[in-house]
Amino acid sequence: MKFTVSEIAQMLDGTIVGDEKITINSAAKIEEGQPGCISFLANSKYEAFIYTTQSSAVIVNKDFAPKKEVAATLIYVENAYTAFTILLEEYQKRLSRIKTGVEQPSFIGENSKLGDDCYRGAFSYIGKNCIIGDDVKIYPHAYLGDNVSIGAGSVIHPGVRIYDNTVIGKCCTIFANTVIGGDGFGFAPQSDGSYKTIPQLGNVIIEDDVSIGSNTTIDCATMGSTIIRQGVKIDNLVQIAHNVEIGKNTVIAAQSGISGSTTVGEQCIIAGQVGVVGHITIANNTKIGAQSGLGKSIKKEGLSLSGSPARDLNEHLRSMALVRRLPEMEERLKDLESKHETSDFQEPVKQP
């Protein structure tokens, strides 16, 4: 896939300083660039590389002022990092359009409908009464149960399992081996000590522009729906339990787990290996640090939390600072005790 610098600048609403006719055929980190590559500079600590890079073009922020000569053509934009992301997205879209048609063997059930320019990879399975939008890509060994709906432009990577009645919006990406709509963890304890399985009758609804990483599991609701709102980004190896709702544009990093019937607000950031109990509510714009354990609702918006149990970030950092000083404080205490025991201190003589 090739672009000219002029085409890229037009796509990014950028201004060119240099040769606008150069052809770009690849992207690279600024320190590893080669002729024909395009890179970006968004962080000043990498500025030294812009004077030595072999990349043919570099995307930079509007306020960038070179301190010496730059050989590469520069494309000035409002935000270099965002612009480079947009460029990569367009590149990926153009590559995905190459995939069309049906590979055999594959299966599609009765009354299922596919839109235009779809791709069905070998050994893919689509159940009955499914509705697949235009330009959807379903890669080999993917499974779609009955009554599944997928919006236009979504991509289902190899080995994904999507259970019955799941609804997926437009422009979603679901990476390899993710399972959506499996039974939630619902068991009723019995008087004899055994557990009776609670039927899971609900579904999963995933809105537009959601990205779900590899080997993630999103369970169907016991009743109603487990809901992933628009713009949510979920990393690999995340567990989302039955009847959970994740608010718009929330980001969840790898190895986190959210227990059943919890509601996570909009624009939240949940770092890696976070554990969240069930039946709580997390306010909008909450940030939860890595390896935290959240055991109660967060009602105030915009808090940053860390630790297990999770608490205010500044309070947690102060506590950690004290913990690091404990060995020193123990030595000081021992020293004081030793001095006290060996001192010449005597009780005062009582006056008659």
C-alpha positions, 0 to 999 in steps of 0.5 A: 500500500502506497501513499504520497506525502501530499495524500497523507497531508490531505488526509491529516489536514497537515502542512508540508515542509519538503517534497510533497511527491515522495512515495511512502510505503511503510511506517516505522519508529523514528529511530528505525526509519528507512527510505520510504517510511513515515515516522512521527515525533510527539515526545520531545525526548525523541527529538534527537532522532529527527536529525538522523532518521532515514525516514522519508517523512515525519509527522510533527506537532504544529509548534515543532521548531527544528534546532538544525537541518532535517533531511526528512519531509515534515508534515505539521499537524495539530497532534502528531500522535493522533495523526499517526494513529489516523494514518495507521487506521486508514492503512489497515482499512485499505489492507482489510478491503483486500479480503472479500469473498468466501473461502471453502469450506465454510458454513452459513445457516438458513435465513442469515444475511450478509451485506456487500463486500464481506469476507468469510474465511475457511472453516468459519461458521455462521448460524441461523438468522444472523445479520452481517453488515457491509464490509464485515470480515470474519476470519477462519475458524470463527464461530457465530451462533444463531441470531447474531448481529454484526454491524458494518465494518467490523472485524472478527479475527480467527478463532473468535466464539460469539454465542447466540443472540449477541449484538455487535455494532459497527466498526468493532474489532474482536481479536483472536480466541475471544469468547463473547456470550458464554454463560455467566458464573451463576450457581445457587448453593443447596442445603446439601452443600452442592450447587445448582446451575442458574440458567443464563438467558440474557445476551451481550450487546457491544456498541460501535467502535469497540476493540476487544483483545485476544483471549478475553471473555464477556459473559452473557447476562442472567437476564437482560444484557451485558453491555459494552458501550461505544468506544470501549477498548479492552485488552487481552485476557480480561474477564467481564462477568454477567450483567456488567455494563461498561461505559463509553470510552472506558479502557481496561488493561490486561488480566483485569476482572470485573464481577457480575452486575457491576456498572463502570462509568464513562471515560474510566481507566482500569489498569492491568490486573485490577479486580473489581467485586460485583454489584457496585457502581464506578463513577465516570472518569475514575482511574484505577492503578495496576493490581488494585482491588476495588471492593466498594462503589465509587460515587465521586467522579474523577478519582484516582485510586490504587492499592488493595483495597483500592483507595485515593492514589495520594494516600496510597503513595504516602503509605507506600513511602512509609512502608519502604521506611519500616526497616529503617524505623525498626532499626531506630526503635531497636537502638532506642530500646538498647540505649534505654536498657543500658542507661544509668537511669535510676528512680528518684528517691522518695522523700520521707 
